[in-house]
């Protein structure tokens, strides 16, 4: 009887093919490098949300709080003379990890409805704080005047987005490898167990709350890196980066790609942003209408998102 799942070798080959395809975009889509950079960044942001929602089962709709915090952390550093990009990413990572760990004591202990209210409240609170601190953050006009140094002291950020693309590609790939390692570790397996049956994990003596707090902290750190990446590659931070609309958008991207799957967020970001860009070019006035139709159709036809649909196709092929 044929196996209904891919072998580890096939999985590795598929993963390598995905990253080679993104690298090939540098040659295939030279006029869309800025868009492809954002696809990678939002893919990482969606994966950070998936770690909390899809793997740990923590219901959150305010993840832009960490994305925006990372963006403003890197942006303010660059605006005030600390433009070295890698250290900016590190500061964003540490800051968002600390914020995530503090908030985890509120989020993890609550019920699903309480988590929704807390995460939305934090996101709205931080957005209003950024607006009130307009002399520092730029408020609704956004944070401008950023000067980001060359990557590794050699590669300047250019107008065509070449350096930004490879910089985003390298950082996002490194983060994906780190997330992949974490999810395949005993800690990651424990998270899957908690998601499937919290009571059973408690019964066998697993420190459920501590592991959920660490998962939320790690998720916040990855979201912060994604936000810092966007700030550095665009050299601008808008107030929408920390608003509720950004949280809703990344949730849509994750659901479109498929929750609880490592590449669901990345695939969702690719499809969503390419479709978004195409509709905006075809119908600049009513593109949101067509995007809404597309999203409704995608959810109705693809149970479990795009990755769920692909998994069912693979099972069907293997079963023949």
N, C-alpha and C positions, 0 to 999 in steps of 0.2 A: 504493500500500500504506500502511495506517495505521501510525503510530508506536506502538510498544509501551511507550512511556514518557511520562510527563507532561512537558509543555513547561515552561520556566522560569516563564512567567506562571502556569500552573496550579499549580506548586509554591508560588510566592509566595502565591497566593490561598488555597491549602490551609493554609499556615502562619498566615496572618492569621486564617483561620477558627478554627484551633485556639486561638489566644490570645484571640480574642473569646469563644469558648465558655467558656474558663476565667474570663474577666472576668464573663460572664453568670452564673456560679455564685454571685456575690455577691448577686444578686437571686433566683435560682432556688433556692438552697440556703442560706438565711440561718441555719439551725440547724446547718449542717455546715461553717462557715467554718474552724474549727480543723482539721478533717479535710482540707479542700481546701488549706489552707496546707501541711500535711504532705505531701500529694500533690505539690505543686510542689517542695518541698524534697527529697523522696526522688527525684523525677524528675531534679533536678539532680545528686544523688548518683549515680544510675544512669548518667547521661550521663558523669560524670567517670570512672566505671569503664569505660564503653564506649570512651572515648578510649584507655585503656591496653589493654584486652582486644580490643575489636572493631576498632579502627582501627590500633593499633600492633602488635597480636598479642602483647602482654606478658601472660602468664598470671599472674593474681594473684587470690588469695582472701583477702587481708588488708587490703582497702581501708578498712575501718572504722578502721584506725590513723590515717588522715588526717582522716576524718570526726570521730572522737572528739577528736583533737588540736585541730581547729578549734573544736569545741564547748567544750572546757575552756579554750582560750585566751580566747574571748569571755566565757565564764562567769566565769573568775577575774578578768578585767578589770572586769566589771560588779559583781562581789562586793566588789571593793576600791576602788570609787569612780570607775572609768572606765566609765561606762555609756553613752557616746555610741555608738549602734549602728553607724554607717557606719565609724568608725575601728576599732571592734571587728572588723568584717568584714575590714578591711584588714590588721590584725595577724594574724588567722587565715590569711588568704591568703598573706601573706609567710612566716609560720612554717611552714605546711604545704608551701609551694613549696620552702623550704630543706630541710625534712626529706625531701621526695620526691626532691630532687636528690642529696642525700647517699646515700640508699638506692638510688638508680638505679644507682650503681656496683656494687652487689651484685646487683641484680635483673636488669639488662640483660645482663650477661655470662654468666649461668648458663643451664642447660638448663631446659626447662619444669618438670621435677620439682624442680630446685633452686629455681626461682622460687616454686613452690608452698610449699616448706618455708620459704624465707626470709620470704615475705610472711605466712604463718601465724605463724611464730615472732615476727616483729616485732609483729604484732597482739596475740598472747598476752602478750608481754613488756611492752608498753605498758599493757595492761589490768591486769596484776599490779602494775606500778609505780603506777598510779592507786590501786589497792587498798591498797598499802603506805603511800602518802602520804595516808592518810585524814584527818589533821588539816588538810590543805590542800585536798584534792579532795572530801572527804565520804565517800570509800570506797564501800561498797555502799549507803549511804543516799543517795548522790547529792549533787551540789553545789547547795546551797540558799542563800537570802539574796541572790540576784541582784536588782539594781535597774537596769533598762534605761531610759535617758532617752527622752523623746519623739523620734520620728523627725523630723529637720530642726528640732528644738527646738519643734515645733508639735503633732505628732500623738501623743497618749498611747496606750500599749497598753491596750486595754480588755478587760473580761471576756468580751465577745461575739466577740472575735477579728477585729474589722473592720480595725483598723490592722495587725494581724499579717498578715492576708490580703493587703492591698495592698502592704505592705512586702515580703513574700515574693514576690509576683507581680512587682513591679518589679525586684527583685534577680535573680530567676531568669530573667526575660526578658532582662535585660542580659547575664547570663552566657551564655544560649543564643545571643544575637547574636554574642558574642565567640567562642564555640566554633564557630559556623557560619562566621564569617569565617576562623578559623584552619584549619578543615577544607577550605575552598575555596581556600586560599592554596597557593603552591608547596610549602610545608612540609607541609600536609595531604595533597597529592597524593603527596609523597614517602613519607609514612607508609603510604598505601594501597599504594604500590609495594613497600615493605618487607614489608608484611603478605602480599602476593601472592607475592613471590619475593625473599627476602633476598639470595640468591646473585646474582641478576641486578642488583640495586641495587649490590651490592659491585663487580660487574664493570664497571659504568659509572662507578665512582669516587665513589659517594654515601657521605657520612659516616654510615653506618648507626647505629653505637652512639651518636654524639653526638645524632642526631635522636631516637632512642628515649629517651635520657636526658631530653631536653627535653620529649618527649611525656609521660613519666612525671611529670615535675616539674609540668607544666601540669595534668595529671589530678589530682595530689595537691592542688594549689591550689584547684581547683574543688570537690573533696571537702571541703576545709577550710572553704570559704565555706558549703557546704550544712550542715555541722555547726554553724558559728557561727550561721547563720540559725535552726536548730532551737532552739539554746540561747536565743537572744534572744527568739524568739516564744513559747516556753513558759516562759522564765525559770527553767529547771531543766535540769541535766545529770545523766543517770543513767549509771552505770558501763557499762550495756549499749551505750551509744553507741560505745564503743571496743572491744567484745568481738567474738569470732569469729562469734557468732550474727548480729550485725548485718551482717557481711561476707557471710555465707551468704544472708541475707535479700535484700540488694541484688543479689546475683548471680542469685537466683531472679527478682527483678523485671526485671532486664535480659534474661535469657533469655526470659521471658514476653513482653516487648515486642519483642525482636529485636535482636541485636548488629549492630554496624556500620551503624547507621541513627541519624541525629541524634535523631529523635523516638521511637525505640524505648524508651529509658529512661523518658521521660515517659508514654507510653502504658501501659507496663508498670506503672508506679507507680499510675496512675489505676485500672486494672483490678484490680490486686492489692489495693490498699487499700480500694476500694469493695466488692469481694467479701469481703475480710477483715471489714469492718465489718458487712456484711449477714449473714454466717454467724454472727458473734458475737451479733447481735441475735436471730436465729432460733433458734439452739441454743447458749446460753452455755456449756454443759458440754462439748459435743463438736464445737465449731466447727472445731478443727484437723483433725479427721478429714475433714470436708467440704471444707475448704480443700485438703487433700492430694489428694482425689479430683479437685477442679477443676484443680489444677496438672498432675496426670498427664494428664488429658484434654486440657488446653490444649496441652501439649507434643506429644502423640501426633497431635492433629488439625491443629495449626498449625505445620508445619515452617518454621523461620526466625522463629518468634514471631508475634505479632499483626501486626506490620508486614510480615512476609514473606507472611502470608496475604492482607493487603490488597493487596500488590503483585501477587500472582497473580490476584486478582479484577480488578484494574485492567487487567492484560495480557489477560485473557480478554475483557473488555468491549471493549478496543481492537481485538482481533483479529477481532471479529465484523463 
